[in-house]
Amino acid sequence: MPEKELELLQSLPNWPTRVAAAHTIPRELRADEAYPFEPARFADVHVPTLLLLGGDSPLFFRSAIEAVHGAVSTSTIVVMPGQQHTAMNTAPALFLREVLGFLGD
């Protein structure tokens, strides 16, 4: 995470709660690594689905988004330029514009 992004997150009111929950991160990472993504399980998903991707996100996020997009036929990928994983914090106006636009305001 870029230093500027970390500083922004540390300035938010939910920072203490994030720090207090940090002990759960290893468990969440283990669960994520153990999850077998099976695209066929999503064949019956027909709900319009917005997949947001930061334009500066690491490759593994892009790969994951593309895998989900391939599995959910009604999904749409929107790339938010200059963003990483926390655009809701680093670019809230952009994030809201994409989400509200998808929802149809």
C-alpha positions in Angstrom: 0.0 0.0 0.0 1.4 3.4 -0.9 2.4 5.5 2.1 -0.1 8.2 1.1 -3.0 5.7 1.1 -1.9 4.3 4.5 -1.8 7.9 5.9 -5.3 8.5 4.6 -6.6 5.2 6.2 -5.0 6.1 9.5 -6.8 9.5 9.5 -10.2 7.9 9.2 -12.5 7.4 12.2 -12.6 3.6 11.7 -8.8 3.2 11.9 -8.8 2.1 15.6 -11.4 -0.5 14.8 -9.3 -1.8 11.9 -6.3 -2.0 14.1 -8.3 -3.8 16.8 -9.4 -6.4 14.2 -5.9 -6.9 12.8 -5.5 -10.2 14.6 -8.2 -11.7 12.3 -6.2 -11.1 9.1 -4.2 -14.3 9.2 -7.4 -16.3 9.6 -9.0 -14.5 6.7 -6.0 -15.0 4.5 -6.0 -18.8 5.3 -9.7 -19.0 4.5 -9.1 -17.1 1.2 -6.2 -19.4 0.2 -8.3 -22.5 1.1 -11.4 -21.5 -0.9 -11.6 -23.5 -4.2 -13.1 -21.2 -6.8 -15.4 -23.2 -9.0 -16.8 -21.1 -11.8 -19.6 -23.6 -12.5 -21.1 -22.9 -9.1 -22.0 -19.4 -10.3 -23.7 -20.5 -13.6 -27.2 -19.8 -12.1 -26.3 -16.3 -10.9 -28.4 -13.9 -13.1 -28.3 -10.8 -11.0 -26.5 -7.8 -12.5 -23.2 -7.7 -10.6 -20.8 -4.8 -10.5 -17.1 -5.7 -10.2 -15.0 -2.8 -9.3 -11.2 -2.9 -9.9 -8.6 -0.3 -9.2 -6.5 0.6 -12.2 -3.4 0.4 -10.0 -4.4 -2.8 -8.2 -2.0 -5.7 -8.0 -2.3 -8.3 -10.7 -3.9 -10.9 -8.3 -6.9 -8.6 -7.9 -7.2 -8.2 -11.7 -7.0 -12.0 -12.1 -9.6 -12.6 -9.5 -12.0 -10.0 -11.0 -11.6 -11.5 -14.4 -12.3 -15.0 -13.0 -15.5 -13.9 -11.4 -16.5 -12.0 -14.5 -16.0 -15.1 -16.5 -18.2 -17.1 -14.1 -21.0 -14.5 -13.6 -22.6 -13.9 -17.0 -24.4 -10.7 -15.9 -21.3 -9.0 -14.4 -19.7 -5.8 -15.5 -16.1 -4.8 -14.7 -15.4 -1.1 -14.1 -11.8 -0.1 -13.7 -11.3 3.0 -11.5 -8.1 4.7 -12.8 -5.4 5.5 -10.3 -7.0 3.5 -7.6 -6.1 0.3 -5.7 -8.2 -1.8 -3.2 -9.6 1.0 -1.1 -11.1 3.4 -3.6 -14.1 3.9 -1.3 -11.7 5.7 1.0 -9.2 7.2 -1.4 -11.6 8.3 -4.1 -15.1 8.3 -2.6 -16.7 10.5 -5.3 -15.4 8.2 -8.0 -16.5 5.1 -6.1 -20.0 6.5 -5.5 -20.3 7.6 -9.1 -19.6 4.1 -10.3 -21.9 2.4 -7.7 -24.8 4.8 -8.1 -24.5 4.7 -11.9 -24.7 1.0 -11.8 -27.7 1.1 -9.5 -29.3 3.6 -11.7 -29.3 6.4 -9.1 
